[in-house]
């Protein structure tokens, strides 16, 4: 029987507390996204049982009701009509939701807004990095540490162009970050990109070569205040926070200069002063402070990763999925990038992969055990998406509402993280977890597969034992 879209919209509106409880509404490809004025007025059970709804979850200050591709568009059209709200874009809804958050939540949202648009570039670069690493490993003779399956000529133009594509996003990450951050902070994105390019200029000693420069005595140290304060002339390759703060400063000056600089001079004077002031402040003061801060955070993480018996790994594995619920996971790409810059590999990504795989295992166990067709229809695709690295549908739609599968996923994540400790699993890039994460751990494919099996198996097994369908009163 065809879905009555008007009835579906009416039921959702009633379940969320009526017209007066709606701040704004939008939709994406599969979900109706609502910002609610008073969450206490929402009847979650009624939302779950509404006509056509396949589940719901709250994330980033929004109530998101899952309908599926095609259906959500029609339900949304009816919802807007009967609720009397104006249609809003996803960005407008995000802004309305962010306004409800505290300062910390807003800061996390800013980090997410900067990184989300450039993730495709990072993922593409990471995926190609993994593929090339796999080919290189398989094409290297056994005597040289490879598999020796075939001969691979890495001097051809085809391979060298692929290597350029491979390195492009991460090598120029500060330019991408500068562009994206300026858009988020309300400035000219091209000026943000210019500042990003400036901070990785070839005039600096490359940050990746800083250790060698210190060792051979070629490090350049320049006095800012002679005898009081000096800086090392090092670029910002691999660093994230300095460029974000630098672009915020740039946008701060740019927006105010536009108001006071005469129009005939605004075109060249405002960009010149904005970039120059931001560059001086960032290079002389902000950059060194935040590089120290980033390095301190990395030192703490590396300390956790060296705690005996893998206890640090287990702790990170346990908290990873809860951090997705709070939104803290938005900063993990920055951790991966910083580790890659400092150590050439990231130990964080395999742990993240274990957490994603484990939540997928728990979700698929629910799909197998539940007698609810609605839960099964949501849990199967959500569980599969976890194995491909996307956990939100499973966490918010299935595991967290039932709690026990979520806890089982945390247990599986901790066990998978312990395998990462035992095998010293490390990834050569970032952006790809789950099944395809093996491409970034190609030097340790068997170990990655064991980690995958343990994380999935523990979460799946525990969920099969502990999960029971809720009994309606």
C-alpha positions as CSV (number, residue, x, y, z in Angstrom):
1,X,0.0,0.0,0.0
2,X,1.3,3.4,-0.9
3,X,2.5,5.6,1.9
4,X,0.2,8.5,2.8
5,X,2.8,11.3,3.0
6,X,0.4,13.8,4.6
7,X,-0.5,11.4,7.3
8,X,3.2,10.7,7.9
9,X,3.9,14.4,8.3
10,X,0.9,14.9,10.6
11,X,2.0,12.1,12.9
12,X,5.6,13.4,13.1
13,X,4.4,17.0,13.8
14,X,2.2,15.7,16.6
15,X,4.9,13.5,18.0
16,X,7.4,16.4,18.2
17,X,5.1,18.7,20.1
18,X,3.2,20.6,17.4
19,X,4.0,23.7,15.3
20,X,5.1,25.9,18.2
21,X,7.9,23.4,19.1
22,X,9.5,23.6,15.6
23,X,12.4,26.0,15.1
24,X,13.3,25.0,11.6
25,X,13.1,22.0,9.2
26,X,15.1,20.7,6.3
27,X,15.9,17.3,4.8
28,X,18.9,15.4,3.3
29,X,18.8,12.4,1.0
30,X,17.2,10.1,3.6
31,X,16.3,12.1,6.7
32,X,13.9,14.8,7.9
33,X,16.0,17.2,10.0
34,X,14.2,19.2,12.7
35,X,15.5,21.7,15.2
36,X,13.2,21.5,18.3
37,X,12.6,24.3,20.7
38,X,11.9,22.1,23.7
39,X,13.2,18.5,23.5
40,X,11.1,17.5,26.6
41,X,8.0,17.8,24.5
42,X,9.1,15.2,22.0
43,X,7.5,11.7,22.2
44,X,10.3,9.5,20.9
45,X,8.2,6.4,20.9
46,X,5.6,8.2,18.8
47,X,8.3,9.4,16.4
48,X,9.6,5.8,16.1
49,X,6.1,4.4,15.4
50,X,5.0,7.2,13.0
51,X,3.8,6.1,9.6
52,X,6.8,5.6,7.2
53,X,9.5,6.4,9.8
54,X,12.4,3.9,9.9
55,X,14.0,5.2,13.0
56,X,15.3,8.4,14.5
57,X,18.2,9.8,16.3
58,X,19.4,13.2,17.7
59,X,22.7,14.5,16.5
60,X,24.3,18.0,16.4
61,X,21.3,19.6,18.0
62,X,18.9,18.1,15.4
63,X,16.2,15.4,15.6
64,X,16.7,13.4,12.4
65,X,13.9,11.0,11.3
66,X,14.8,8.4,8.8
67,X,12.5,7.8,5.8
68,X,14.7,6.8,2.9
69,X,15.5,8.2,-0.5
70,X,12.5,9.7,-2.4
71,X,10.1,9.3,0.5
72,X,11.7,12.0,2.7
73,X,11.2,14.6,0.0
74,X,7.4,14.1,-0.1
75,X,7.0,13.9,3.6
76,X,9.1,17.1,4.0
77,X,6.9,18.9,1.5
78,X,3.8,18.0,3.5
79,X,5.4,18.7,6.8
80,X,6.4,22.3,5.8
81,X,2.8,22.9,4.7
82,X,1.0,21.7,7.8
83,X,3.6,23.0,10.3
84,X,3.6,26.5,8.7
85,X,7.4,26.7,8.8
86,X,9.6,28.1,5.9
87,X,11.7,25.6,4.0
88,X,15.3,25.8,5.2
89,X,18.6,24.6,3.8
90,X,20.7,22.0,5.7
91,X,23.2,24.8,6.5
92,X,20.5,27.0,8.0
93,X,19.2,24.1,10.1
94,X,22.8,23.4,11.3
95,X,23.2,27.1,12.3
96,X,19.9,27.0,14.2
97,X,21.0,23.8,16.0
98,X,24.4,25.2,16.8
99,X,22.9,28.3,18.4
100,X,21.4,26.0,21.1
101,X,24.8,24.5,22.0
102,X,27.4,25.6,24.6
103,X,30.7,27.1,23.7
104,X,32.5,23.7,23.6
105,X,29.9,22.3,21.3
106,X,30.1,25.3,19.0
107,X,33.9,24.9,18.9
108,X,33.6,21.3,17.9
109,X,31.0,22.3,15.2
110,X,33.4,24.8,13.8
111,X,36.1,22.1,13.5
112,X,33.6,19.8,11.8
113,X,32.4,22.6,9.4
114,X,36.0,23.2,8.3
115,X,37.0,19.6,7.8
116,X,33.8,18.1,6.3
117,X,34.0,19.8,2.9
118,X,37.7,18.7,2.4
119,X,37.2,15.1,3.7
120,X,36.6,13.9,0.1
121,X,40.0,15.1,-1.0
122,X,41.6,13.6,2.1
123,X,39.8,10.3,1.6
124,X,40.6,10.1,-2.1
125,X,44.3,10.8,-1.3
126,X,44.3,8.2,1.5
127,X,42.6,5.6,-0.6
128,X,45.1,6.1,-3.4
129,X,47.9,6.0,-0.9
130,X,46.7,2.7,0.3
131,X,46.3,1.2,-3.2
132,X,49.8,2.4,-4.2
133,X,51.2,1.0,-1.0
134,X,49.6,-2.4,-1.7
135,X,50.9,-2.4,-5.3
136,X,54.4,-1.4,-4.1
137,X,54.4,-4.1,-1.4
138,X,53.2,-6.8,-3.9
139,X,55.7,-5.6,-6.6
140,X,58.8,-5.4,-4.3
141,X,61.1,-8.5,-4.3
142,X,60.9,-10.7,-1.2
143,X,64.6,-10.0,-0.6
144,X,63.7,-6.3,-0.1
145,X,60.8,-6.9,2.2
146,X,58.0,-7.2,-0.3
147,X,55.7,-10.0,-1.5
148,X,57.4,-10.3,-5.0
149,X,54.2,-11.3,-6.8
150,X,55.2,-9.3,-9.9
151,X,57.8,-6.7,-11.1
152,X,56.8,-3.1,-10.6
153,X,58.6,-0.2,-12.3
154,X,58.1,2.8,-10.1
155,X,60.0,5.1,-12.5
156,X,57.3,5.2,-15.2
157,X,55.4,8.4,-15.9
158,X,52.2,6.6,-15.0
159,X,53.4,5.7,-11.5
160,X,54.9,9.2,-10.9
161,X,51.7,11.0,-11.8
162,X,49.8,8.7,-9.5
163,X,52.3,9.6,-6.8
164,X,51.6,13.3,-7.3
165,X,47.9,12.7,-7.0
166,X,48.5,10.5,-3.9
167,X,50.4,13.3,-2.1
168,X,48.4,16.3,-3.3
169,X,45.7,16.7,-0.6
170,X,47.9,16.0,2.4
171,X,50.9,17.9,1.1
172,X,48.7,21.0,0.5
173,X,46.4,20.4,3.4
174,X,47.0,23.9,4.9
175,X,45.8,25.5,1.6
176,X,42.6,23.5,1.7
177,X,42.1,24.2,5.4
178,X,42.7,27.9,4.8
179,X,40.1,28.1,2.1
180,X,37.5,26.1,4.1
181,X,38.1,27.9,7.3
182,X,37.7,31.3,5.7
183,X,34.3,30.3,4.4
184,X,33.3,29.2,7.9
185,X,34.6,32.4,9.5
186,X,32.9,34.6,7.0
187,X,36.0,35.8,5.1
188,X,37.3,35.6,1.6
189,X,38.2,31.9,1.0
190,X,41.0,32.8,-1.4
191,X,42.7,35.0,1.2
192,X,42.4,32.0,3.6
193,X,44.0,29.8,0.9
194,X,46.8,32.4,0.4
195,X,47.6,32.3,4.1
196,X,47.6,28.5,4.1
197,X,50.1,28.6,1.2
198,X,52.2,31.2,3.0
199,X,52.5,28.9,6.1
200,X,53.9,26.1,4.0
201,X,56.1,28.3,1.8
202,X,59.4,26.7,0.5
203,X,61.3,29.6,2.3
204,X,60.6,27.8,5.6
205,X,62.5,24.7,6.6
206,X,60.0,21.9,5.9
207,X,58.4,20.7,9.1
208,X,58.9,17.1,8.0
209,X,62.7,17.8,7.8
210,X,62.9,19.8,11.1
211,X,64.5,16.9,13.1
212,X,67.2,16.4,10.5
213,X,67.9,20.2,10.4
214,X,68.3,20.2,14.2
215,X,70.6,17.2,14.0
216,X,72.9,18.6,11.4
217,X,72.9,22.1,12.8
218,X,71.1,23.8,9.8
219,X,68.1,24.9,11.8
220,X,67.5,28.7,11.4
221,X,66.5,30.5,14.5
222,X,65.5,34.2,14.2
223,X,65.3,36.7,17.1
224,X,61.9,38.5,17.5
225,X,63.0,40.4,20.6
226,X,66.8,40.1,20.7
227,X,67.9,38.3,23.8
228,X,64.3,37.7,24.9
229,X,62.3,35.8,22.3
230,X,63.2,33.9,19.1
231,X,61.4,31.5,16.7
232,X,62.6,28.6,14.7
233,X,62.1,29.2,10.9
234,X,60.0,26.1,10.4
235,X,56.9,25.7,8.1
236,X,53.5,24.4,9.3
237,X,53.2,21.2,7.2
238,X,51.1,18.7,9.1
239,X,49.8,21.2,11.6
240,X,46.1,22.1,11.8
241,X,45.3,24.4,14.7
242,X,47.8,27.3,13.7
243,X,46.2,27.7,10.3
244,X,42.7,27.7,11.7
245,X,43.5,30.3,14.3
246,X,45.5,32.3,11.7
247,X,42.5,32.3,9.3
248,X,40.2,33.4,12.1
249,X,42.5,36.4,12.7
250,X,42.6,37.1,9.0
251,X,38.8,37.2,8.8
252,X,38.6,39.3,12.0
253,X,40.7,42.0,10.3
254,X,39.1,41.6,6.9
255,X,35.5,42.1,8.0
256,X,36.4,45.2,10.1
257,X,38.7,46.8,7.4
258,X,35.9,46.5,4.8
259,X,33.9,48.8,7.0
260,X,36.5,51.6,7.5
261,X,38.7,51.5,4.3
262,X,37.5,53.8,1.5
263,X,35.8,51.9,-1.3
264,X,38.4,53.0,-3.9
265,X,41.2,51.5,-1.7
266,X,39.3,48.5,-0.4
267,X,40.1,46.2,-3.3
268,X,43.8,46.0,-2.6
269,X,44.4,47.5,0.8
270,X,42.0,45.3,2.8
271,X,43.4,42.0,1.5
272,X,47.0,43.2,1.9
273,X,46.5,44.4,5.5
274,X,44.4,41.3,6.5
275,X,46.9,38.7,5.2
276,X,49.9,40.6,6.4
277,X,48.6,41.2,9.9
278,X,47.4,37.6,10.2
279,X,50.8,36.3,8.8
280,X,52.9,38.3,11.3
281,X,50.7,37.4,14.3
282,X,50.5,33.7,13.3
283,X,54.2,33.2,12.5
284,X,55.6,35.2,15.4
285,X,53.2,34.3,18.2
286,X,50.2,32.1,17.5
287,X,52.0,29.4,15.5
288,X,54.7,28.6,18.0
289,X,52.2,28.4,20.9
290,X,49.8,26.1,19.1
291,X,52.5,23.9,17.6
292,X,53.6,23.4,21.2
293,X,50.0,22.6,22.2
294,X,49.5,20.2,19.3
295,X,52.8,18.4,20.1
296,X,51.8,18.2,23.8
297,X,48.5,16.6,22.9
298,X,50.3,14.2,20.6
299,X,52.8,13.4,23.4
300,X,49.9,12.6,25.8
301,X,48.3,10.3,23.1
302,X,51.6,8.6,22.4
303,X,52.1,8.1,26.1
304,X,48.6,6.4,26.3
305,X,49.7,4.2,23.4
306,X,52.8,3.0,25.3
307,X,51.0,2.2,28.6
308,X,51.9,-1.4,29.5
309,X,49.5,-4.3,28.6
310,X,47.8,-2.1,26.1
311,X,45.6,-0.4,28.7
312,X,45.9,2.9,26.9
313,X,44.7,1.4,23.7
314,X,41.8,-0.3,25.5
315,X,40.8,3.0,27.1
316,X,40.8,4.8,23.7
317,X,38.8,1.9,22.2
318,X,36.2,2.2,24.9
319,X,35.7,6.0,24.6
320,X,35.8,6.2,20.8
321,X,32.1,5.4,20.2
322,X,30.9,7.7,23.0
323,X,33.0,10.5,21.5
324,X,31.0,10.1,18.3
325,X,27.8,10.7,20.3
326,X,29.2,13.9,21.7
327,X,30.7,15.1,18.4
328,X,34.3,15.0,19.6
329,X,35.2,12.6,16.8
330,X,35.2,15.6,14.4
331,X,38.7,16.4,15.6
332,X,40.2,13.0,15.0
333,X,41.2,13.7,11.4
334,X,43.4,16.5,12.9
335,X,45.0,13.9,15.2
336,X,45.7,11.6,12.2
337,X,47.2,14.4,10.2
338,X,49.4,15.4,13.1
339,X,50.6,11.9,13.7
340,X,51.4,11.4,10.0
341,X,53.4,14.6,10.0
342,X,55.4,13.7,13.1
343,X,55.8,9.9,12.7
344,X,55.0,9.1,9.1
345,X,52.2,6.8,10.2
346,X,49.1,7.2,12.4
347,X,48.3,4.7,15.2
348,X,44.9,6.4,15.8
349,X,43.2,5.3,12.6
350,X,43.4,1.5,13.2
351,X,41.7,2.1,16.7
352,X,39.0,4.2,15.0
353,X,38.5,1.4,12.5
354,X,38.1,-1.2,15.3
355,X,35.5,1.0,16.9
356,X,33.5,1.4,13.6
357,X,33.7,-2.3,12.9
358,X,32.6,-3.2,16.4
359,X,29.5,-1.0,16.3
360,X,28.7,-2.6,12.9
361,X,29.0,-6.1,14.4
362,X,26.6,-5.2,17.2
363,X,24.2,-3.6,14.8
364,X,24.1,-6.7,12.5
365,X,23.6,-8.9,15.5
366,X,20.4,-6.8,16.3
367,X,19.4,-7.2,12.7
368,X,19.7,-11.0,12.9
369,X,18.0,-11.4,16.3
370,X,15.2,-8.9,16.2
371,X,11.7,-9.9,15.2
372,X,10.7,-6.3,14.3
373,X,10.7,-5.8,10.5
374,X,11.2,-2.1,11.1
375,X,14.3,-2.6,13.2
376,X,15.7,-5.1,10.8
377,X,15.2,-2.8,7.8
378,X,17.2,-0.1,9.6
379,X,19.8,-2.3,11.2
380,X,21.0,-4.2,8.1
381,X,22.1,-1.1,6.0
382,X,23.3,0.7,9.1
383,X,25.5,-2.2,10.1
384,X,26.9,-2.5,6.6
385,X,27.7,1.2,6.6
386,X,29.7,0.8,9.8
387,X,31.9,-1.8,8.0
388,X,32.5,0.9,5.4
389,X,33.4,3.5,8.0
390,X,30.1,5.4,8.6
391,X,28.7,4.7,12.1
392,X,26.1,7.4,12.8
393,X,23.1,5.5,11.4
394,X,23.9,2.4,13.5
395,X,24.8,4.3,16.7
396,X,21.9,6.7,16.7
397,X,19.3,4.6,14.9
398,X,19.9,1.1,16.5
399,X,22.7,0.6,19.0
400,X,22.3,3.6,21.4
401,X,18.5,3.5,21.7
402,X,18.8,-0.1,22.7
403,X,21.9,0.6,24.9
404,X,23.1,-3.0,25.2
405,X,24.3,-3.2,21.6
406,X,26.1,0.1,22.0
407,X,27.9,-1.2,25.1
408,X,28.7,-4.5,23.2
409,X,30.2,-2.4,20.4
410,X,32.3,-0.5,23.0
411,X,33.6,-3.9,24.3
412,X,34.4,-5.1,20.8
413,X,36.1,-1.8,20.1
414,X,38.3,-2.2,23.2
415,X,39.2,-5.8,22.2
416,X,40.0,-4.6,18.6
417,X,42.1,-1.8,20.0
418,X,44.1,-4.4,22.1
419,X,44.9,-6.2,18.9
420,X,46.2,-2.9,17.5
421,X,48.5,-2.7,20.5
422,X,49.7,-6.3,20.2
423,X,50.4,-6.0,16.4
424,X,51.6,-2.4,16.6
425,X,49.1,-1.6,13.8
426,X,49.8,1.7,12.0
427,X,48.2,3.3,8.9
428,X,50.1,5.1,6.2
429,X,47.2,7.6,5.6
430,X,43.9,8.8,6.9
431,X,40.2,9.0,5.9
432,X,39.5,5.3,5.3
433,X,38.3,2.9,8.0
434,X,36.5,-0.4,8.1
435,X,36.9,-2.9,5.3
436,X,38.9,-0.6,3.1
437,X,41.1,0.5,6.0
438,X,43.3,-2.5,5.2
439,X,44.6,-0.6,2.2
440,X,46.3,1.9,4.6
441,X,47.7,-1.0,6.7
442,X,48.9,-3.0,3.7
443,X,52.3,-3.8,5.4
444,X,50.2,-5.7,8.0
445,X,47.2,-7.1,6.2
446,X,46.9,-10.3,8.3
447,X,47.2,-8.4,11.5
448,X,44.5,-6.0,10.3
449,X,42.2,-8.9,9.4
450,X,42.7,-10.4,12.8
451,X,41.8,-7.1,14.5
452,X,38.8,-6.8,12.2
453,X,37.6,-10.3,13.2
454,X,38.1,-9.8,16.9
455,X,36.4,-6.4,17.0
456,X,33.5,-7.7,14.9
457,X,33.2,-11.1,16.6
458,X,33.2,-9.8,20.2
459,X,30.6,-7.1,19.5
460,X,28.5,-9.5,17.4
461,X,28.7,-12.3,19.9
462,X,27.9,-10.2,23.0
463,X,24.9,-8.5,21.2
464,X,23.5,-11.9,20.2
465,X,23.6,-13.0,23.8
466,X,22.4,-9.7,25.5
467,X,20.0,-8.1,23.0
468,X,16.3,-8.6,23.4
469,X,13.5,-6.7,21.6
470,X,11.7,-4.2,23.8
471,X,8.4,-5.6,25.0
472,X,5.6,-3.1,24.6
473,X,3.6,-2.4,27.7
